[in-house]
Amino acid sequence: ETNVQDADQKMSAPPTPSVTTEDKSPPNPSERKTKSCNCPRSRCIKLYCECFQSGRHCSVQCRCKKCKNTSLHDGHNGARTRAIQNLLSRNPYAFHKNKHLMEKMNSKAKGINCRCVKSQCLKLYCDCFQSGKVCGEYCMCSDCMNTVEESGSNGKRTRARSLCLMRNPDAFKKRVKQVGAGCSCKNSRCLKKYCDCFSSGLGCTSKCTCKDCENLAPAAMKAKRAQQADNIPKL
């Protein structure tokens, strides 16, 4: 009978999940209220990892995969140490809580500055390249090719500019939004500030290509509501 009861208890008890602690540190009492991360691909050595950004190692509570934000990856040649050094070389305030405020208070740079990592500053989303200027000493980019040395006839910067102009002759012109040119909102019903018409205090017109718009003139809004009321089936 005792064997039968033990077998029944084993069958009724829920299976305990197998947790692989590896080299992750156990949660401290002071860290119980802190958030745990769930990084699937970054290996927890990017700033969008909450543990890495706050300066602490990942714990057993984290659900990350292939984590390198651990004590095993510290040291002189550790992956975590190299990631921290790389980020600090580009931005000394990368791990500061109010890093954007600290950058503005301590920055000597004026004008346009970029932080490109993989584009070599040869894409239009680089602010310096798009504005037609070379990167300056206050830029935090890496492997930059938007320099004076690459501005010659066979330079990479010259070839990248000519390629962009072949695709779009107006690629390097400043784009100025015209008030009343129309919006193309899809999910906001034109009731958010990122709607050009709504932020300008204007109602949407026939120039707009928005969907389910509610930013209409009072008369048009009344007509729309009346039409919707007519379409409701009466019981």
PENORUR-V928557 format. One record per backbone hydrogen bond with DSSP energy under -1.0 kcal/mol. NH is the residue of the N-H (numbers start at 1). CO is the residue of the C=O. If there is no record, write none. Layout:
NH:CO
NH:CO
This chain:
5:1
6:2
7:3
8:4
9:5
10:6
11:7
12:8
13:9
24:21
25:58
31:28
45:42
49:46
53:49
54:50
56:51
58:69
62:59
63:37
65:39
68:43
70:68
74:71
80:73
81:73
82:78
83:79
84:80
85:81
86:82
87:83
88:84
89:85
90:86
91:87
94:91
96:93
99:96
102:98
103:99
104:100
105:101
106:102
122:119
126:123
130:126
131:127
133:128
135:146
139:136
140:114
142:116
145:120
147:145
151:148
157:150
158:150
159:155
160:156
161:157
162:158
163:159
164:160
165:161
166:162
167:163
168:164
171:168
173:170
181:178
191:188
195:192
199:195
200:196
201:198
202:197
204:215
208:205
209:183
211:185
214:189
216:214
221:217
222:218
223:219
224:220
225:221
226:222
227:223
228:224
229:225
230:226
231:227
